[in-house]
């Protein structure tokens, strides 16, 4: 069922770009079987891309938490697990990121 959703045809009739994802542990050894997922989903593993997708969904959702749930469901579909334990965990990570950017920008001015 999940695989079928990953391979759905895009609105313009072309299949999405599919990439190979093979999870590795800290020693670089493969820990799970190789999966084939949409390229845009593979990028969700990185915080910056997860946050960009969250900001995209803010215009479509009624609440911040709803936007987070939309992105988290894409991550779970692609990787088989959630990226964050919940909205509060993501919110704290995002706040630290924003504060770090502000401090860096302030010092560069």
N, C-alpha and C positions, 0 to 999 in steps of 0.2 A: 504494500500500500504506500509506504513512504517513498520507495523508489519510483513508483509511477508519478507521484507528485513532483519529484525532482526532474523528471524527464518531460514534463508537460511542454507543449509547444507554446512559444511566446505569441503575443498578440499579432505580430506581423507574419506569423506562419513559419518562422525559423526556430529550430531547436536552440535552447540556451547553450552557452559554452560549458562543457563538462570538463572538470579537472580531476586528477587523481589526488586523493588525500590519504596519507598513511601516517597515523599517529605514532610518535616516537617518545621514548622516555628520556630522562636526562643524559643517558649514555649514548643516545642516538640509535638505540635498538628499536625496531618496530614492535609495538605492544598490542596492536589490534589489526585486524585484517584491513587491507586496502579498501577504500570506499571511493566511489565516483560521485562527485557532487557538483552542483552548479558553481561556476567560478565566483559569482557574486556572493554566494553563501560561504564559500571557502574564506573569503576576506573578512567575514564576521568574527573570525577567531581573534583578530587584532582589535584592541580597544578603539583605536581611532576610527576604524571602519564601522565597528558596532555603534559607536557614538554618532557617526554621520548618518547611519541608517535610522537611529533613534530620532535624530533631528528631522529627518525626512518624514517620518511617521507622525511627528508632532502636529503637522498640518492636517493629517487625516484622522487623528484620534481626538477624543474629547478631554482626556486627561493624560498627564505625563506617564502614569502607571500603565494606562492602556497602550500608549506608544511603546513603552518598554516591553510589554507582553507580546506585542507584534514582532518585535525584533528577536526576543528570546525564543519565540516559537519557530522562527526561521533557523536560529542557531541550533535548537534542539532537533529540528528536522534534518539538518545537515550533519551534525556531529553525534546525535544520539544522547546528548545530555545538555543540561543548562549551563550557560557560561557563569551566571551569578546565582547565589542562593535565593535571591529575591530582589524586589525593587529597591529596598533600602540599601542593600549591598552595592548595587549598580549606582544608586544616587550618591553614595559616599565616594565611590571611585571617581565618578564624574566630577564631583565637587573638588576633590584633590587635584584632578587634571586641570580644571578651570583655574583654580588658585595658582597652580604652577605656571600656567600660561600667563596669567596676569602679572605675577612677580617677574617673570622673564621679560615681558614686554615693558614693564615699568623700569627695569634696570637697563634696558637697551635704549630708552628714550633720552 
